[in-house]
Amino acid sequence: MEKDKRQAVGSNKITIQINNVRNRINQLENSLKNLGLLGKTAPALSDLDTKLNAMDRDFFALLEYMGKAGDQYSSISNVLKTKHDTAKNSVGNIR
């Protein structure tokens, strides 16, 4: 049950990160539309750079979180495999 709670919390963090990235993409698309209407002005380019940098930070945070989640998954998987192999060998030794 505790594992389910941790997975739910991890899933919520991933969902939040994905939503942040989607929001940044929408902002970027809107900036590009405005840039086409306004021409290539310095403020528009600066705004675009700021939003791209923010999106990069969100993306790298998501990648870092996914890497940590992958490491946790591997650790749990290895422990469960060892437990299974031990039980299997014990049953095999009894026969």
CYANA upper distance limits for C-alpha pairs under 8 A (distance plus 0.5 A):
  1 MET  CA      5 LYS  CA      6.90
  2 GLU  CA      6 ARG  CA      6.79
  3 LYS  CA      7 GLN  CA      6.61
  4 ASP  CA      8 ALA  CA      6.57
  5 LYS  CA      9 VAL  CA      6.67
  6 ARG  CA     10 GLY  CA      6.54
  7 GLN  CA     11 SER  CA      6.37
  8 ALA  CA     12 ASN  CA      6.59
  9 VAL  CA     13 LYS  CA      6.80
 10 GLY  CA     14 ILE  CA      6.79
 10 GLY  CA     69 ALA  CA      8.42
 11 SER  CA     15 THR  CA      6.63
 12 ASN  CA     16 ILE  CA      6.60
 13 LYS  CA     17 GLN  CA      6.65
 14 ILE  CA     18 ILE  CA      6.55
 14 ILE  CA     62 LEU  CA      7.56
 14 ILE  CA     65 TYR  CA      8.34
 14 ILE  CA     66 MET  CA      8.46
 15 THR  CA     19 ASN  CA      6.58
 16 ILE  CA     20 ASN  CA      6.64
 17 GLN  CA     21 VAL  CA      6.76
 17 GLN  CA     58 ASP  CA      7.35
 17 GLN  CA     59 PHE  CA      8.37
 17 GLN  CA     61 ALA  CA      8.40
 17 GLN  CA     62 LEU  CA      6.49
 18 ILE  CA     22 ARG  CA      6.65
 18 ILE  CA     62 LEU  CA      8.13
 19 ASN  CA     23 ASN  CA      6.58
 20 ASN  CA     24 ARG  CA      6.70
 20 ASN  CA     58 ASP  CA      7.43
 21 VAL  CA     25 ILE  CA      6.66
 21 VAL  CA     55 MET  CA      6.65
 21 VAL  CA     58 ASP  CA      6.73
 21 VAL  CA     59 PHE  CA      7.10
 22 ARG  CA     26 ASN  CA      6.72
 23 ASN  CA     27 GLN  CA      6.69
 24 ARG  CA     28 LEU  CA      6.55
 24 ARG  CA     51 LYS  CA      7.35
 24 ARG  CA     52 LEU  CA      8.36
 24 ARG  CA     54 ALA  CA      7.99
 24 ARG  CA     55 MET  CA      6.05
 25 ILE  CA     29 GLU  CA      6.61
 25 ILE  CA     55 MET  CA      7.89
 26 ASN  CA     30 ASN  CA      6.68
 27 GLN  CA     31 SER  CA      6.62
 27 GLN  CA     51 LYS  CA      7.83
 28 LEU  CA     32 LEU  CA      6.67
 28 LEU  CA     48 LEU  CA      7.22
 28 LEU  CA     51 LYS  CA      6.98
 28 LEU  CA     52 LEU  CA      7.66
 29 GLU  CA     33 LYS  CA      6.76
 30 ASN  CA     34 ASN  CA      6.68
 31 SER  CA     35 LEU  CA      6.42
 31 SER  CA     44 ALA  CA      7.91
 31 SER  CA     47 ASP  CA      8.18
 31 SER  CA     48 LEU  CA      6.80
 32 LEU  CA     36 GLY  CA      6.75
 32 LEU  CA     48 LEU  CA      8.20
 33 LYS  CA     37 LEU  CA      6.99
 34 ASN  CA     38 LEU  CA      6.36
 34 ASN  CA     44 ALA  CA      8.40
 35 LEU  CA     39 GLY  CA      5.94
 35 LEU  CA     40 LYS  CA      6.64
 35 LEU  CA     41 THR  CA      8.27
 35 LEU  CA     44 ALA  CA      6.71
 35 LEU  CA     45 LEU  CA      8.30
 36 GLY  CA     40 LYS  CA      8.07
 40 LYS  CA     44 ALA  CA      7.31
 40 LYS  CA     45 LEU  CA      7.32
 41 THR  CA     45 LEU  CA      6.84
 42 ALA  CA     46 SER  CA      6.54
 43 PRO  CA     47 ASP  CA      6.53
 44 ALA  CA     48 LEU  CA      6.63
 45 LEU  CA     49 ASP  CA      6.64
 46 SER  CA     50 THR  CA      6.70
 47 ASP  CA     51 LYS  CA      6.76
 48 LEU  CA     52 LEU  CA      6.60
 49 ASP  CA     53 ASN  CA      6.63
 50 THR  CA     54 ALA  CA      6.77
 51 LYS  CA     55 MET  CA      6.62
 52 LEU  CA     56 ASP  CA      6.62
 53 ASN  CA     57 ARG  CA      6.80
 54 ALA  CA     58 ASP  CA      6.84
 55 MET  CA     59 PHE  CA      6.58
 56 ASP  CA     60 PHE  CA      6.61
 57 ARG  CA     61 ALA  CA      6.61
 58 ASP  CA     62 LEU  CA      6.69
 59 PHE  CA     63 LEU  CA      6.72
 60 PHE  CA     64 GLU  CA      6.56
 61 ALA  CA     65 TYR  CA      6.66
 62 LEU  CA     66 MET  CA      6.59
 63 LEU  CA     67 GLY  CA      6.63
 64 GLU  CA     68 LYS  CA      6.86
 65 TYR  CA     69 ALA  CA      6.65
 66 MET  CA     70 GLY  CA      6.56
 67 GLY  CA     71 ASP  CA      6.77
 68 LYS  CA     72 GLN  CA      6.77
 69 ALA  CA     73 TYR  CA      6.63
 70 GLY  CA     74 SER  CA      6.66
 71 ASP  CA     75 SER  CA      6.76
 72 GLN  CA     76 ILE  CA      6.73
 73 TYR  CA     77 SER  CA      6.48
 74 SER  CA     78 ASN  CA      6.57
 75 SER  CA     79 VAL  CA      6.83
 76 ILE  CA     80 LEU  CA      6.69
 77 SER  CA     81 LYS  CA      6.58
 78 ASN  CA     82 THR  CA      6.69
 79 VAL  CA     83 LYS  CA      6.68
 80 LEU  CA     84 HIS  CA      6.60
 81 LYS  CA     85 ASP  CA      6.57
 82 THR  CA     86 THR  CA      6.58
 83 LYS  CA     87 ALA  CA      6.78
 84 HIS  CA     88 LYS  CA      6.56
 85 ASP  CA     89 ASN  CA      6.55
 86 THR  CA     90 SER  CA      6.64
 87 ALA  CA     91 VAL  CA      6.79
 88 LYS  CA     92 GLY  CA      6.66
 89 ASN  CA     93 ASN  CA      6.57
 90 SER  CA     94 ILE  CA      6.93
 91 VAL  CA     95 ARG  CA      7.15
